[in-house]
Amino acid sequence: MVYLGVAFATTRATVGVANEVAPWTPSGATLTPLPLGRGQVAIRVTPATKGTIYGAVVQTLISEPKAGHTYVVSLGLKGTPRGRIGVELNEFSPGVARYPVKTTVPAAARWHHYTFSVRVKQSWLGLAVYVYRQTNPPARTSFTIRDENVAVSPG
């Protein structure tokens, strides 16, 4: 299996919040790094404003995979208060977007690990991952992401 390591924050030696949460970027949200020990960081995602969908996105998790290969994306999630957390995987090309994974998972106070495995059916430029939540009352919602990784292997 070939491991494609995404440049997830693994150390507190970097300077600034943007470096510590890379490659995640906010979408209607504030991202806060949470040290887990051993140089690992989780990312707390909180809404930037009330009444919106908020989340975190990695714009290019995988680029130009070959048809017939399989990719596996995994991450740990927890969230409060209870509700649902959305996860979307977006295979994109110019003018085309395909969502082989578009689901929600339960938000819980404890960590849950999720794994999504998809076979590449046709060529595309890249794979984005979007993790999000709706800010319905109560507005003090948040979720946390950790242990993100991706692997690609031949069919």
PyMOL CGO cylinders between C-alpha atoms (Angstrom):
from pymol import cmd
from pymol.cgo import CYLINDER

trace = [
    CYLINDER, 0.00, 0.00, 0.00, 1.35, 3.40, -0.90, 0.3, 1, 1, 1, 1, 1, 1,
    CYLINDER, 1.35, 3.40, -0.90, 0.78, 6.00, 1.80, 0.3, 1, 1, 1, 1, 1, 1,
    CYLINDER, 0.78, 6.00, 1.80, 0.21, 9.55, 0.67, 0.3, 1, 1, 1, 1, 1, 1,
    CYLINDER, 0.21, 9.55, 0.67, 0.98, 11.62, 3.72, 0.3, 1, 1, 1, 1, 1, 1,
    CYLINDER, 0.98, 11.62, 3.72, -0.96, 14.85, 3.85, 0.3, 1, 1, 1, 1, 1, 1,
    CYLINDER, -0.96, 14.85, 3.85, 0.88, 17.62, 5.64, 0.3, 1, 1, 1, 1, 1, 1,
    CYLINDER, 0.88, 17.62, 5.64, -1.23, 17.45, 8.78, 0.3, 1, 1, 1, 1, 1, 1,
    CYLINDER, -1.23, 17.45, 8.78, 0.00, 19.36, 11.78, 0.3, 1, 1, 1, 1, 1, 1,
    CYLINDER, 0.00, 19.36, 11.78, 2.07, 17.02, 13.89, 0.3, 1, 1, 1, 1, 1, 1,
    CYLINDER, 2.07, 17.02, 13.89, 4.21, 19.37, 15.91, 0.3, 1, 1, 1, 1, 1, 1,
    CYLINDER, 4.21, 19.37, 15.91, 3.93, 22.51, 17.96, 0.3, 1, 1, 1, 1, 1, 1,
    CYLINDER, 3.93, 22.51, 17.96, 7.27, 23.73, 16.62, 0.3, 1, 1, 1, 1, 1, 1,
    CYLINDER, 7.27, 23.73, 16.62, 5.51, 25.64, 13.84, 0.3, 1, 1, 1, 1, 1, 1,
    CYLINDER, 5.51, 25.64, 13.84, 4.59, 29.27, 14.44, 0.3, 1, 1, 1, 1, 1, 1,
    CYLINDER, 4.59, 29.27, 14.44, 1.01, 30.52, 14.15, 0.3, 1, 1, 1, 1, 1, 1,
    CYLINDER, 1.01, 30.52, 14.15, -2.40, 28.88, 14.15, 0.3, 1, 1, 1, 1, 1, 1,
    CYLINDER, -2.40, 28.88, 14.15, -2.55, 28.62, 10.33, 0.3, 1, 1, 1, 1, 1, 1,
    CYLINDER, -2.55, 28.62, 10.33, 0.57, 26.42, 10.33, 0.3, 1, 1, 1, 1, 1, 1,
    CYLINDER, 0.57, 26.42, 10.33, -0.67, 24.27, 13.20, 0.3, 1, 1, 1, 1, 1, 1,
    CYLINDER, -0.67, 24.27, 13.20, -3.99, 23.42, 11.53, 0.3, 1, 1, 1, 1, 1, 1,
    CYLINDER, -3.99, 23.42, 11.53, -2.61, 22.98, 7.98, 0.3, 1, 1, 1, 1, 1, 1,
    CYLINDER, -2.61, 22.98, 7.98, -3.74, 21.64, 5.56, 0.3, 1, 1, 1, 1, 1, 1,
    CYLINDER, -3.74, 21.64, 5.56, -7.22, 22.26, 7.02, 0.3, 1, 1, 1, 1, 1, 1,
    CYLINDER, -7.22, 22.26, 7.02, -8.74, 25.63, 6.18, 0.3, 1, 1, 1, 1, 1, 1,
    CYLINDER, -8.74, 25.63, 6.18, -11.87, 27.12, 7.77, 0.3, 1, 1, 1, 1, 1, 1,
    CYLINDER, -11.87, 27.12, 7.77, -15.24, 27.40, 6.05, 0.3, 1, 1, 1, 1, 1, 1,
    CYLINDER, -15.24, 27.40, 6.05, -17.43, 29.75, 8.11, 0.3, 1, 1, 1, 1, 1, 1,
    CYLINDER, -17.43, 29.75, 8.11, -15.46, 28.58, 11.12, 0.3, 1, 1, 1, 1, 1, 1,
    CYLINDER, -15.46, 28.58, 11.12, -12.59, 29.21, 13.49, 0.3, 1, 1, 1, 1, 1, 1,
    CYLINDER, -12.59, 29.21, 13.49, -9.96, 26.45, 13.72, 0.3, 1, 1, 1, 1, 1, 1,
    CYLINDER, -9.96, 26.45, 13.72, -8.09, 26.00, 16.99, 0.3, 1, 1, 1, 1, 1, 1,
    CYLINDER, -8.09, 26.00, 16.99, -5.18, 23.57, 17.41, 0.3, 1, 1, 1, 1, 1, 1,
    CYLINDER, -5.18, 23.57, 17.41, -5.38, 21.32, 20.50, 0.3, 1, 1, 1, 1, 1, 1,
    CYLINDER, -5.38, 21.32, 20.50, -2.11, 19.60, 21.48, 0.3, 1, 1, 1, 1, 1, 1,
    CYLINDER, -2.11, 19.60, 21.48, -2.62, 15.86, 22.08, 0.3, 1, 1, 1, 1, 1, 1,
    CYLINDER, -2.62, 15.86, 22.08, 0.90, 15.01, 23.19, 0.3, 1, 1, 1, 1, 1, 1,
    CYLINDER, 0.90, 15.01, 23.19, 3.72, 13.33, 21.29, 0.3, 1, 1, 1, 1, 1, 1,
    CYLINDER, 3.72, 13.33, 21.29, 3.68, 16.27, 18.88, 0.3, 1, 1, 1, 1, 1, 1,
    CYLINDER, 3.68, 16.27, 18.88, 0.18, 15.51, 17.58, 0.3, 1, 1, 1, 1, 1, 1,
    CYLINDER, 0.18, 15.51, 17.58, -2.56, 18.12, 17.26, 0.3, 1, 1, 1, 1, 1, 1,
    CYLINDER, -2.56, 18.12, 17.26, -6.35, 17.85, 17.04, 0.3, 1, 1, 1, 1, 1, 1,
    CYLINDER, -6.35, 17.85, 17.04, -8.34, 20.67, 15.48, 0.3, 1, 1, 1, 1, 1, 1,
    CYLINDER, -8.34, 20.67, 15.48, -11.39, 22.18, 17.19, 0.3, 1, 1, 1, 1, 1, 1,
    CYLINDER, -11.39, 22.18, 17.19, -13.87, 23.66, 14.70, 0.3, 1, 1, 1, 1, 1, 1,
    CYLINDER, -13.87, 23.66, 14.70, -16.28, 26.32, 16.00, 0.3, 1, 1, 1, 1, 1, 1,
    CYLINDER, -16.28, 26.32, 16.00, -18.72, 28.49, 14.04, 0.3, 1, 1, 1, 1, 1, 1,
    CYLINDER, -18.72, 28.49, 14.04, -17.54, 31.98, 13.11, 0.3, 1, 1, 1, 1, 1, 1,
    CYLINDER, -17.54, 31.98, 13.11, -21.13, 33.31, 13.08, 0.3, 1, 1, 1, 1, 1, 1,
    CYLINDER, -21.13, 33.31, 13.08, -24.54, 32.04, 14.19, 0.3, 1, 1, 1, 1, 1, 1,
    CYLINDER, -24.54, 32.04, 14.19, -27.02, 30.43, 11.82, 0.3, 1, 1, 1, 1, 1, 1,
    CYLINDER, -27.02, 30.43, 11.82, -24.58, 29.09, 9.24, 0.3, 1, 1, 1, 1, 1, 1,
    CYLINDER, -24.58, 29.09, 9.24, -23.01, 25.87, 8.14, 0.3, 1, 1, 1, 1, 1, 1,
    CYLINDER, -23.01, 25.87, 8.14, -19.44, 25.79, 9.39, 0.3, 1, 1, 1, 1, 1, 1,
    CYLINDER, -19.44, 25.79, 9.39, -16.59, 23.40, 8.88, 0.3, 1, 1, 1, 1, 1, 1,
    CYLINDER, -16.59, 23.40, 8.88, -13.06, 22.63, 7.79, 0.3, 1, 1, 1, 1, 1, 1,
    CYLINDER, -13.06, 22.63, 7.79, -11.83, 21.60, 4.37, 0.3, 1, 1, 1, 1, 1, 1,
    CYLINDER, -11.83, 21.60, 4.37, -8.68, 20.13, 2.84, 0.3, 1, 1, 1, 1, 1, 1,
    CYLINDER, -8.68, 20.13, 2.84, -8.71, 21.38, -0.75, 0.3, 1, 1, 1, 1, 1, 1,
    CYLINDER, -8.71, 21.38, -0.75, -6.47, 18.66, -2.23, 0.3, 1, 1, 1, 1, 1, 1,
    CYLINDER, -6.47, 18.66, -2.23, -6.03, 15.49, -0.23, 0.3, 1, 1, 1, 1, 1, 1,
    CYLINDER, -6.03, 15.49, -0.23, -5.00, 13.38, -3.24, 0.3, 1, 1, 1, 1, 1, 1,
    CYLINDER, -5.00, 13.38, -3.24, -4.07, 14.58, -6.70, 0.3, 1, 1, 1, 1, 1, 1,
    CYLINDER, -4.07, 14.58, -6.70, -4.52, 12.74, -10.00, 0.3, 1, 1, 1, 1, 1, 1,
    CYLINDER, -4.52, 12.74, -10.00, -5.04, 9.14, -8.85, 0.3, 1, 1, 1, 1, 1, 1,
    CYLINDER, -5.04, 9.14, -8.85, -5.17, 6.38, -11.43, 0.3, 1, 1, 1, 1, 1, 1,
    CYLINDER, -5.17, 6.38, -11.43, -8.43, 4.69, -12.38, 0.3, 1, 1, 1, 1, 1, 1,
    CYLINDER, -8.43, 4.69, -12.38, -8.74, 1.31, -10.66, 0.3, 1, 1, 1, 1, 1, 1,
    CYLINDER, -8.74, 1.31, -10.66, -6.83, 2.38, -7.54, 0.3, 1, 1, 1, 1, 1, 1,
    CYLINDER, -6.83, 2.38, -7.54, -8.55, 2.53, -4.17, 0.3, 1, 1, 1, 1, 1, 1,
    CYLINDER, -8.55, 2.53, -4.17, -8.18, 5.34, -1.67, 0.3, 1, 1, 1, 1, 1, 1,
    CYLINDER, -8.18, 5.34, -1.67, -8.98, 5.19, 2.02, 0.3, 1, 1, 1, 1, 1, 1,
    CYLINDER, -8.98, 5.19, 2.02, -9.61, 8.33, 4.07, 0.3, 1, 1, 1, 1, 1, 1,
    CYLINDER, -9.61, 8.33, 4.07, -9.85, 8.03, 7.85, 0.3, 1, 1, 1, 1, 1, 1,
    CYLINDER, -9.85, 8.03, 7.85, -10.31, 10.50, 10.68, 0.3, 1, 1, 1, 1, 1, 1,
    CYLINDER, -10.31, 10.50, 10.68, -11.43, 10.73, 14.28, 0.3, 1, 1, 1, 1, 1, 1,
    CYLINDER, -11.43, 10.73, 14.28, -14.36, 12.99, 15.18, 0.3, 1, 1, 1, 1, 1, 1,
    CYLINDER, -14.36, 12.99, 15.18, -16.13, 14.13, 18.31, 0.3, 1, 1, 1, 1, 1, 1,
    CYLINDER, -16.13, 14.13, 18.31, -18.59, 16.93, 18.86, 0.3, 1, 1, 1, 1, 1, 1,
    CYLINDER, -18.59, 16.93, 18.86, -20.89, 18.68, 21.32, 0.3, 1, 1, 1, 1, 1, 1,
    CYLINDER, -20.89, 18.68, 21.32, -23.76, 18.99, 21.82, 0.3, 1, 1, 1, 1, 1, 1,
    CYLINDER, -23.76, 18.99, 21.82, -25.14, 15.84, 20.30, 0.3, 1, 1, 1, 1, 1, 1,
    CYLINDER, -25.14, 15.84, 20.30, -26.28, 15.99, 16.69, 0.3, 1, 1, 1, 1, 1, 1,
    CYLINDER, -26.28, 15.99, 16.69, -24.70, 15.15, 13.33, 0.3, 1, 1, 1, 1, 1, 1,
    CYLINDER, -24.70, 15.15, 13.33, -21.38, 15.97, 11.66, 0.3, 1, 1, 1, 1, 1, 1,
    CYLINDER, -21.38, 15.97, 11.66, -21.24, 15.94, 7.85, 0.3, 1, 1, 1, 1, 1, 1,
    CYLINDER, -21.24, 15.94, 7.85, -18.40, 14.38, 5.87, 0.3, 1, 1, 1, 1, 1, 1,
    CYLINDER, -18.40, 14.38, 5.87, -18.01, 14.87, 2.12, 0.3, 1, 1, 1, 1, 1, 1,
    CYLINDER, -18.01, 14.87, 2.12, -15.34, 13.54, -0.22, 0.3, 1, 1, 1, 1, 1, 1,
    CYLINDER, -15.34, 13.54, -0.22, -15.27, 15.47, -3.49, 0.3, 1, 1, 1, 1, 1, 1,
    CYLINDER, -15.27, 15.47, -3.49, -13.48, 14.12, -6.57, 0.3, 1, 1, 1, 1, 1, 1,
    CYLINDER, -13.48, 14.12, -6.57, -13.05, 17.19, -8.74, 0.3, 1, 1, 1, 1, 1, 1,
    CYLINDER, -13.05, 17.19, -8.74, -12.05, 18.10, -12.28, 0.3, 1, 1, 1, 1, 1, 1,
    CYLINDER, -12.05, 18.10, -12.28, -12.63, 21.35, -14.20, 0.3, 1, 1, 1, 1, 1, 1,
    CYLINDER, -12.63, 21.35, -14.20, -16.40, 21.89, -14.25, 0.3, 1, 1, 1, 1, 1, 1,
    CYLINDER, -16.40, 21.89, -14.25, -17.14, 18.50, -12.67, 0.3, 1, 1, 1, 1, 1, 1,
    CYLINDER, -17.14, 18.50, -12.67, -17.58, 17.43, -9.07, 0.3, 1, 1, 1, 1, 1, 1,
    CYLINDER, -17.58, 17.43, -9.07, -18.42, 13.91, -7.91, 0.3, 1, 1, 1, 1, 1, 1,
    CYLINDER, -18.42, 13.91, -7.91, -19.23, 13.07, -4.28, 0.3, 1, 1, 1, 1, 1, 1,
    CYLINDER, -19.23, 13.07, -4.28, -18.58, 9.35, -3.65, 0.3, 1, 1, 1, 1, 1, 1,
    CYLINDER, -18.58, 9.35, -3.65, -19.03, 10.01, 0.09, 0.3, 1, 1, 1, 1, 1, 1,
    CYLINDER, -19.03, 10.01, 0.09, -21.66, 12.47, 1.30, 0.3, 1, 1, 1, 1, 1, 1,
    CYLINDER, -21.66, 12.47, 1.30, -22.84, 11.39, 4.72, 0.3, 1, 1, 1, 1, 1, 1,
    CYLINDER, -22.84, 11.39, 4.72, -23.37, 12.46, 8.30, 0.3, 1, 1, 1, 1, 1, 1,
    CYLINDER, -23.37, 12.46, 8.30, -22.12, 10.72, 11.42, 0.3, 1, 1, 1, 1, 1, 1,
    CYLINDER, -22.12, 10.72, 11.42, -23.28, 11.10, 15.03, 0.3, 1, 1, 1, 1, 1, 1,
    CYLINDER, -23.28, 11.10, 15.03, -21.59, 13.78, 17.12, 0.3, 1, 1, 1, 1, 1, 1,
    CYLINDER, -21.59, 13.78, 17.12, -20.56, 12.34, 20.47, 0.3, 1, 1, 1, 1, 1, 1,
    CYLINDER, -20.56, 12.34, 20.47, -18.55, 13.46, 23.49, 0.3, 1, 1, 1, 1, 1, 1,
    CYLINDER, -18.55, 13.46, 23.49, -16.04, 10.63, 22.90, 0.3, 1, 1, 1, 1, 1, 1,
    CYLINDER, -16.04, 10.63, 22.90, -13.82, 10.06, 19.89, 0.3, 1, 1, 1, 1, 1, 1,
    CYLINDER, -13.82, 10.06, 19.89, -15.13, 7.88, 17.08, 0.3, 1, 1, 1, 1, 1, 1,
    CYLINDER, -15.13, 7.88, 17.08, -12.96, 6.78, 14.17, 0.3, 1, 1, 1, 1, 1, 1,
    CYLINDER, -12.96, 6.78, 14.17, -14.43, 6.75, 10.64, 0.3, 1, 1, 1, 1, 1, 1,
    CYLINDER, -14.43, 6.75, 10.64, -12.95, 5.16, 7.53, 0.3, 1, 1, 1, 1, 1, 1,
    CYLINDER, -12.95, 5.16, 7.53, -14.16, 5.70, 3.96, 0.3, 1, 1, 1, 1, 1, 1,
    CYLINDER, -14.16, 5.70, 3.96, -12.87, 3.48, 1.14, 0.3, 1, 1, 1, 1, 1, 1,
    CYLINDER, -12.87, 3.48, 1.14, -13.53, 4.38, -2.50, 0.3, 1, 1, 1, 1, 1, 1,
    CYLINDER, -13.53, 4.38, -2.50, -12.40, 2.81, -5.79, 0.3, 1, 1, 1, 1, 1, 1,
    CYLINDER, -12.40, 2.81, -5.79, -11.30, 5.35, -8.42, 0.3, 1, 1, 1, 1, 1, 1,
    CYLINDER, -11.30, 5.35, -8.42, -13.61, 4.85, -11.42, 0.3, 1, 1, 1, 1, 1, 1,
    CYLINDER, -13.61, 4.85, -11.42, -12.21, 7.55, -13.71, 0.3, 1, 1, 1, 1, 1, 1,
    CYLINDER, -12.21, 7.55, -13.71, -9.44, 10.11, -13.82, 0.3, 1, 1, 1, 1, 1, 1,
    CYLINDER, -9.44, 10.11, -13.82, -9.85, 13.37, -11.94, 0.3, 1, 1, 1, 1, 1, 1,
    CYLINDER, -9.85, 13.37, -11.94, -7.59, 16.16, -10.71, 0.3, 1, 1, 1, 1, 1, 1,
    CYLINDER, -7.59, 16.16, -10.71, -7.96, 15.89, -6.97, 0.3, 1, 1, 1, 1, 1, 1,
    CYLINDER, -7.96, 15.89, -6.97, -9.86, 14.84, -3.88, 0.3, 1, 1, 1, 1, 1, 1,
    CYLINDER, -9.86, 14.84, -3.88, -11.10, 17.33, -1.32, 0.3, 1, 1, 1, 1, 1, 1,
    CYLINDER, -11.10, 17.33, -1.32, -12.52, 16.48, 2.11, 0.3, 1, 1, 1, 1, 1, 1,
    CYLINDER, -12.52, 16.48, 2.11, -15.06, 18.70, 3.88, 0.3, 1, 1, 1, 1, 1, 1,
    CYLINDER, -15.06, 18.70, 3.88, -16.18, 18.14, 7.47, 0.3, 1, 1, 1, 1, 1, 1,
    CYLINDER, -16.18, 18.14, 7.47, -19.05, 20.40, 8.55, 0.3, 1, 1, 1, 1, 1, 1,
    CYLINDER, -19.05, 20.40, 8.55, -21.94, 21.07, 10.89, 0.3, 1, 1, 1, 1, 1, 1,
    CYLINDER, -21.94, 21.07, 10.89, -25.11, 23.18, 10.91, 0.3, 1, 1, 1, 1, 1, 1,
    CYLINDER, -25.11, 23.18, 10.91, -25.38, 25.79, 13.68, 0.3, 1, 1, 1, 1, 1, 1,
    CYLINDER, -25.38, 25.79, 13.68, -28.96, 25.27, 14.76, 0.3, 1, 1, 1, 1, 1, 1,
    CYLINDER, -28.96, 25.27, 14.76, -29.83, 26.34, 18.33, 0.3, 1, 1, 1, 1, 1, 1,
    CYLINDER, -29.83, 26.34, 18.33, -28.11, 25.97, 20.67, 0.3, 1, 1, 1, 1, 1, 1,
    CYLINDER, -28.11, 25.97, 20.67, -25.46, 27.98, 18.88, 0.3, 1, 1, 1, 1, 1, 1,
    CYLINDER, -25.46, 27.98, 18.88, -22.59, 26.75, 21.06, 0.3, 1, 1, 1, 1, 1, 1,
    CYLINDER, -22.59, 26.75, 21.06, -21.76, 23.78, 18.87, 0.3, 1, 1, 1, 1, 1, 1,
    CYLINDER, -21.76, 23.78, 18.87, -18.31, 22.58, 17.89, 0.3, 1, 1, 1, 1, 1, 1,
    CYLINDER, -18.31, 22.58, 17.89, -16.54, 19.49, 16.72, 0.3, 1, 1, 1, 1, 1, 1,
    CYLINDER, -16.54, 19.49, 16.72, -12.96, 18.25, 16.78, 0.3, 1, 1, 1, 1, 1, 1,
    CYLINDER, -12.96, 18.25, 16.78, -10.94, 16.37, 14.14, 0.3, 1, 1, 1, 1, 1, 1,
    CYLINDER, -10.94, 16.37, 14.14, -7.85, 14.21, 14.71, 0.3, 1, 1, 1, 1, 1, 1,
    CYLINDER, -7.85, 14.21, 14.71, -5.85, 11.30, 13.27, 0.3, 1, 1, 1, 1, 1, 1,
    CYLINDER, -5.85, 11.30, 13.27, -6.54, 12.26, 9.67, 0.3, 1, 1, 1, 1, 1, 1,
    CYLINDER, -6.54, 12.26, 9.67, -4.81, 10.21, 7.02, 0.3, 1, 1, 1, 1, 1, 1,
    CYLINDER, -4.81, 10.21, 7.02, -5.18, 8.90, 3.50, 0.3, 1, 1, 1, 1, 1, 1,
    CYLINDER, -5.18, 8.90, 3.50, -3.78, 5.88, 1.71, 0.3, 1, 1, 1, 1, 1, 1,
    CYLINDER, -3.78, 5.88, 1.71, -3.93, 4.90, -1.96, 0.3, 1, 1, 1, 1, 1, 1,
    CYLINDER, -3.93, 4.90, -1.96, -3.33, 1.41, -3.27, 0.3, 1, 1, 1, 1, 1, 1,
    CYLINDER, -3.33, 1.41, -3.27, -3.57, -0.30, -6.68, 0.3, 1, 1, 1, 1, 1, 1,
    CYLINDER, -3.57, -0.30, -6.68, -6.98, -1.90, -7.38, 0.3, 1, 1, 1, 1, 1, 1,
]
cmd.load_cgo(trace, "trace")
